[in-house]
Amino acid sequence: MSVETVPRIAHFVWGFAHSAEPFHLVHYLAIASCLEVVKTQQVHVHCDELPYGFYWDLIRPRVTLHRVEPVPEVSKFEYSDPWVAHYSYAHHADFVRLDVLAEHGGLYADIDTLFVAPVPDELWRGPAVIGREADVMDPATGHARASLSNALLMAAPGARFIEAWREEIGDALDGSWSTHSCFLAHDLVERMPDAVHVEPQRAFHAFEPSPEGLKRLLVERERNLDGVYSLHLNAHLWWEEQRREFSDVHAAVIGERWVREADSTYAVAARPFLPQHGCF
């Protein structure tokens, strides 16, 4: 029998946005679904600012908390694109996840993830796992190109793919959204295909970060989730109430009542993980 090389532990990163918001139900559901579906032995939350609020208090006894510092390469970078600069907190997490996986191994997931099916045993046998996502527009060329998403990663401690990515990510940071993360990951796979397994888009990223993809996820009901292990919400595209170009759903809409009553893919999938005694 093959030895599992990816430790059955999970990692999430939170708190680089420097927001006054409490820990949201969406974030609670990410961790709760990981515990219940993936059945990891431990869940670690790595944060700059400390989480707080009702849902954090509920999940806190089930996780191990670690304080991490902002990443100097990101903090000192001068972004020319104001949109990317606004969301540059995510770039800190891009670095932190690689540091954590290189040292400890395990499964990393963005905190706007919902797990809907167990991760297959073979994926835990490493040495590293990443998933395809929909093609992404490359600002350098003006054309869409193949991309691998870093929103869900699995790795053994010291995995070659993760260490190579961490070694190159700082030089690849150019102020765009994806060059240092998803594009670099794709290029590394081309160079070292034996160091990582690539899952098809449906496994982790079945719903594209587009108005149509988010409508299928947040408004409509998709009943066939065969081959889907997790839902990535791409929450930065719709989280703020003033952003309506991708979806009319926003963070303030998603509460326990909405999850219980909405007939959307995400609401129905998230329903089993609602807290037993919640904040209705």
RODO-2510 file (C-alpha; in nm, 4 decimals, decimal comma):
residues 280
     n   res          X          Y          Z
     1     m     0,0000     0,0000     0,0000
     2     s     0,1350     0,3434    -0,0939
     3     v     0,2480     0,5691     0,1852
     4     e     0,0573     0,8969     0,2094
     5     t     0,3040     1,1794     0,1665
     6     v     0,0666     1,4741     0,2150
     7     p    -0,0126     1,5139     0,5868
     8     r    -0,3839     1,5157     0,6625
     9     i    -0,3773     1,8662     0,7995
    10     a    -0,5372     2,1774     0,6538
    11     h    -0,4264     2,5390     0,6375
    12     f    -0,6224     2,8616     0,5874
    13     v    -0,4937     3,2197     0,5752
    14     w    -0,6934     3,5174     0,7014
    15     g    -0,6525     3,8736     0,8148
    16     f    -0,4324     4,0543     0,5629
    17     a    -0,7183     4,2709     0,4344
    18     h    -0,7053     4,4870     0,7495
    19     s    -1,0825     4,4968     0,7595
    20     a    -1,2942     4,5815     1,0593
    21     e    -1,5370     4,3040     0,9650
    22     p    -1,5912     4,0102     1,2000
    23     f    -1,5200     3,6560     1,0854
    24     h    -1,7968     3,5810     0,8366
    25     l    -2,0295     3,2835     0,8085
    26     v    -1,8657     3,2010     0,4723
    27     h    -1,5317     3,1647     0,6506
    28     y    -1,6845     2,9513     0,9245
    29     l    -1,8390     2,7244     0,6597
    30     a    -1,5039     2,6835     0,4847
    31     i    -1,3432     2,5463     0,7982
    32     a    -1,6474     2,3509     0,9164
    33     s    -1,6857     2,1789     0,5790
    34     c    -1,3151     2,0945     0,5762
    35     l    -1,3411     1,9338     0,9177
    36     e    -1,6558     1,7397     0,8331
    37     v    -1,5875     1,6387     0,4720
    38     v    -1,2099     1,6228     0,4355
    39     k    -1,1743     1,5006     0,7944
    40     t    -0,8311     1,6490     0,8421
    41     q    -0,6558     1,5686     1,1674
    42     q    -0,5804     1,9347     1,2324
    43     v    -0,6839     2,2716     1,0929
    44     h    -0,4406     2,5631     1,1157
    45     v    -0,5410     2,9260     1,0615
    46     h    -0,2531     3,1591     0,9779
    47     c    -0,3381     3,5238     1,0270
    48     d    -0,1989     3,8750     1,0495
    49     e    -0,4901     4,0447     1,2244
    50     l    -0,6717     3,8287     1,4773
    51     p    -1,0183     3,7069     1,3781
    52     y    -1,3112     3,7953     1,6034
    53     g    -1,6875     3,7640     1,6169
    54     f    -1,9644     3,5116     1,6698
    55     y    -1,8544     3,2638     1,4004
    56     w    -1,4903     3,2815     1,5001
    57     d    -1,5849     3,2046     1,8596
    58     l    -1,7744     2,8985     1,7357
    59     i    -1,4905     2,7564     1,5267
    60     r    -1,1949     2,8680     1,7426
    61     p    -1,1884     2,5559     1,9677
    62     r    -1,1481     2,3376     1,6578
    63     v    -0,8462     2,5126     1,5037
    64     t    -0,4872     2,6050     1,5854
    65     l    -0,4104     2,9743     1,5398
    66     h    -0,0770     3,1092     1,4151
    67     r     0,0275     3,4721     1,3805
    68     v     0,2191     3,5553     1,0611
    69     e     0,3771     3,8780     0,9412
    70     p     0,2960     4,0653     0,6199
    71     v     0,5271     3,9663     0,3353
    72     p     0,7965     4,2307     0,2707
    73     e     0,7989     4,1727    -0,1061
    74     v     0,4290     4,2585    -0,1210
    75     s     0,4328     4,5395     0,1358
    76     k     0,7005     4,7343    -0,0479
    77     f     0,5721     4,6699    -0,4000
    78     e     0,4423     4,9790    -0,5808
    79     y     0,1273     4,8726    -0,7635
    80     s     0,0336     5,0749    -1,0698
    81     d    -0,3096     4,9159    -1,1105
    82     p    -0,5441     5,0534    -0,8393
    83     w    -0,7743     4,7514    -0,8695
    84     v    -0,4929     4,5062    -0,7966
    85     a    -0,3563     4,7357    -0,5248
    86     h    -0,6964     4,7285    -0,3506
    87     y    -0,6841     4,3488    -0,3341
    88     s    -0,3091     4,3137    -0,2766
    89     y    -0,3833     4,1578     0,0636
    90     a    -0,4402     3,8390    -0,1351
    91     h    -0,0799     3,8522    -0,2546
    92     h     0,0439     3,8251     0,1037
    93     a    -0,1571     3,5033     0,1281
    94     d    -0,0018     3,3836    -0,2008
    95     f     0,3390     3,3856    -0,0329
    96     v     0,2288     3,2636     0,3095
    97     r     0,0593     2,9504     0,1758
    98     l     0,3808     2,8423     0,0048
    99     d     0,5875     2,9015     0,3185
   100     v     0,3427     2,6981     0,5262
   101     l     0,3210     2,4098     0,2797
   102     a     0,6966     2,3981     0,2241
   103     e     0,7552     2,3634     0,5972
   104     h     0,4616     2,1567     0,7171
   105     g     0,2869     2,0141     0,4111
   106     g    -0,0856     1,9459     0,4053
   107     l    -0,3848     2,0910     0,2239
   108     y    -0,4189     2,4663     0,1767
   109     a    -0,7541     2,6206     0,0818
   110     d    -0,8686     2,9786     0,0388
   111     i    -1,1074     3,0736     0,3141
   112     d    -1,3890     3,1249     0,0614
   113     t    -1,3872     2,7510    -0,0165
   114     l    -1,6625     2,5011     0,0589
   115     f    -1,5801     2,1305     0,0607
   116     v    -1,8566     1,9162    -0,0832
   117     a    -1,6907     1,5734    -0,1253
   118     p    -1,3922     1,3947     0,0285
   119     v    -1,0576     1,4527    -0,1394
   120     p    -0,9664     1,1171    -0,3000
   121     d    -0,7092     0,9094    -0,1138
   122     e    -0,4734     0,9032    -0,4108
   123     l    -0,4293     1,2797    -0,3964
   124     w    -0,2871     1,2514    -0,0450
   125     r    -0,0022     1,0407    -0,1824
   126     g     0,1656     1,3515    -0,3209
   127     p     0,4093     1,4897    -0,3760
   128     a     0,1943     1,7926    -0,4691
   129     v    -0,1495     1,8665    -0,6160
   130     i    -0,2897     2,1727    -0,7924
   131     g    -0,6052     2,2254    -0,9987
   132     r    -0,6733     2,3816    -1,3346
   133     e    -0,8964     2,6849    -1,3537
   134     a    -1,0615     2,8656    -1,6436
   135     d    -0,8205     3,0468    -1,8754
   136     v    -0,7175     3,3886    -1,7439
   137     m    -0,6501     3,7075    -1,9383
   138     d    -0,2784     3,7854    -1,9440
   139     p    -0,2296     4,1640    -1,9288
   140     a     0,1140     4,1248    -2,0840
   141     t    -0,0331     3,9889    -2,4095
   142     g    -0,4016     4,0859    -2,3973
   143     h    -0,4938     3,7217    -2,4575
   144     a    -0,6313     3,4486    -2,2347
   145     r    -0,3843     3,1808    -2,1324
   146     a    -0,3922     2,8542    -1,9408
   147     s    -0,3804     2,8934    -1,5655
   148     l    -0,3542     2,6790    -1,2532
   149     s    -0,5240     2,8073    -0,9397
   150     n    -0,3478     2,8380    -0,6056
   151     a    -0,6805     2,8550    -0,4203
   152     l    -0,6421     2,4879    -0,3283
   153     l    -0,3053     2,3173    -0,3001
   154     m    -0,1789     1,9951    -0,1487
   155     a     0,1826     1,9114    -0,0791
   156     a     0,4220     1,7009     0,1184
   157     p     0,6640     1,8945     0,3385
   158     g     0,9531     2,0165     0,1250
   159     a     0,7765     1,9335    -0,2026
   160     r     0,9992     2,0344    -0,4973
   161     f     0,7144     2,2065    -0,6791
   162     i     0,6249     2,4232    -0,3789
   163     e     0,9866     2,5110    -0,3002
   164     a     1,0586     2,6066    -0,6622
   165     w     0,7469     2,8229    -0,6677
   166     r     0,8461     2,9976    -0,3455
   167     e     1,1961     3,0577    -0,4776
   168     e     1,0653     3,2300    -0,7912
   169     i     0,7483     3,4026    -0,6711
   170     g     0,9177     3,7209    -0,5501
   171     d     1,0863     3,7905    -0,8847
   172     a     0,7620     3,7081    -1,0679
   173     l     0,5560     3,9603    -0,8680
   174     d     0,4871     4,2320    -1,1261
   175     g     0,1743     4,4038    -0,9942
   176     s    -0,0694     4,1973    -1,1964
   177     w    -0,3193     3,9628    -1,0352
   178     s    -0,1925     3,6257    -1,1569
   179     t     0,1606     3,6359    -1,2961
   180     h     0,3375     3,5338    -0,9744
   181     s     0,0695     3,2877    -0,8697
   182     c    -0,1414     3,1055    -1,1238
   183     f     0,0672     3,1758    -1,4362
   184     l     0,3936     3,0897    -1,2619
   185     a     0,2380     2,7680    -1,1312
   186     h     0,1430     2,6711    -1,4856
   187     d     0,4928     2,7440    -1,6121
   188     l     0,6501     2,5399    -1,3323
   189     v     0,4313     2,2420    -1,4174
   190     e     0,5538     2,2650    -1,7752
   191     r     0,9121     2,2568    -1,6480
   192     m     0,8733     1,9905    -1,3767
   193     p     0,5677     1,7772    -1,4585
   194     d     0,6842     1,4864    -1,2438
   195     a     0,6798     1,7030    -0,9294
   196     v     0,3071     1,7758    -0,9182
   197     h    -0,0283     1,6252    -1,0111
   198     v    -0,2764     1,8525    -1,1912
   199     e    -0,6472     1,7948    -1,1269
   200     p    -0,9050     1,8889    -1,3937
   201     q    -1,0895     2,2172    -1,3554
   202     r    -1,4067     2,0503    -1,2309
   203     a    -1,2401     1,9127    -0,9169
   204     f    -1,1759     2,2437    -0,7394
   205     h    -1,2856     2,5225    -0,9763
   206     a    -1,5996     2,4100    -1,1549
   207     f    -1,7587     2,7563    -1,1400
   208     e    -1,5687     3,0172    -1,3382
   209     p    -1,5012     3,3660    -1,1939
   210     s    -1,7384     3,5284    -1,4411
   211     p    -2,0936     3,6655    -1,4120
   212     e    -2,2269     3,3427    -1,5612
   213     g    -2,0128     3,1187    -1,3393
   214     l    -2,1082     3,3074    -1,0241
   215     k    -2,4746     3,3025    -1,1239
   216     r    -2,4552     2,9222    -1,1461
   217     l    -2,2939     2,9146    -0,8036
   218     l    -2,4766     3,1834    -0,6031
   219     v    -2,8163     3,2164    -0,7716
   220     e    -2,9017     2,9054    -0,9711
   221     r    -2,9047     2,5432    -0,8576
   222     e    -2,6669     2,2979    -1,0181
   223     r    -2,7654     1,9529    -0,9031
   224     n    -2,4871     1,7446    -1,0561
   225     l    -2,1683     1,7944    -0,8575
   226     d    -2,0119     1,4615    -0,9515
   227     g    -1,6351     1,5005    -0,9660
   228     v    -1,6472     1,8252    -0,7659
   229     y    -1,4603     1,8181    -0,4348
   230     s    -1,4743     2,1841    -0,3409
   231     l    -1,6373     2,5091    -0,4470
   232     h    -1,4181     2,8176    -0,4759
   233     l    -1,6334     3,1288    -0,4373
   234     n    -1,3939     3,3905    -0,5836
   235     a    -1,5407     3,6129    -0,3142
   236     h    -1,3250     3,9177    -0,3866
   237     l    -1,5279     3,9684    -0,7059
   238     w    -1,8609     4,0145    -0,5250
   239     w    -1,7939     4,0481    -0,1520
   240     e    -1,8360     4,4261    -0,1299
   241     e    -2,1933     4,5500    -0,1668
   242     q    -2,0976     4,8197    -0,4163
   243     r    -1,9544     4,5640    -0,6577
   244     r    -2,2376     4,4470    -0,8813
   245     e    -2,0595     4,3746    -1,2102
   246     f    -2,0246     4,0039    -1,1243
   247     s    -2,3215     3,9339    -0,8968
   248     d    -2,5977     4,1018    -0,6997
   249     v    -2,5174     3,8644    -0,4143
   250     h    -2,2726     4,0140    -0,1647
   251     a    -2,1374     3,9304     0,1803
   252     a    -2,4173     4,1050     0,3696
   253     v    -2,6732     3,8884     0,1873
   254     i    -2,5168     3,5601     0,2952
   255     g    -2,6377     3,4789     0,6446
   256     e    -2,7832     3,1690     0,8024
   257     r    -3,1353     3,2464     0,6802
   258     w    -3,0091     3,2827     0,3225
   259     v    -2,8162     2,9548     0,3423
   260     r    -3,1242     2,7782     0,4785
   261     e    -3,3708     2,9210     0,2280
   262     a    -3,1902     3,0065    -0,0968
   263     d    -3,2048     2,7480    -0,3742
   264     s    -2,8562     2,8163    -0,5090
   265     t    -2,5722     2,5694    -0,5584
   266     y    -2,3685     2,7208    -0,2767
   267     a    -2,6547     2,7619    -0,0296
   268     v    -2,7735     2,4041    -0,0692
   269     a    -2,4200     2,2648    -0,0476
   270     a    -2,3378     2,4783     0,2596
   271     r    -2,6577     2,3999     0,4502
   272     p    -2,5334     2,0827     0,6258
   273     f    -2,2460     2,2755     0,7843
   274     l    -2,4474     2,5518     0,9489
   275     p    -2,3888     2,5749     1,3234
   276     q    -2,6431     2,3871     1,5318
   277     h    -2,7109     2,6903     1,7484
   278     g    -2,6408     2,9779     1,5172
   279     c    -2,7130     3,3433     1,4744
   280     f    -3,0310     3,3234     1,2648
***
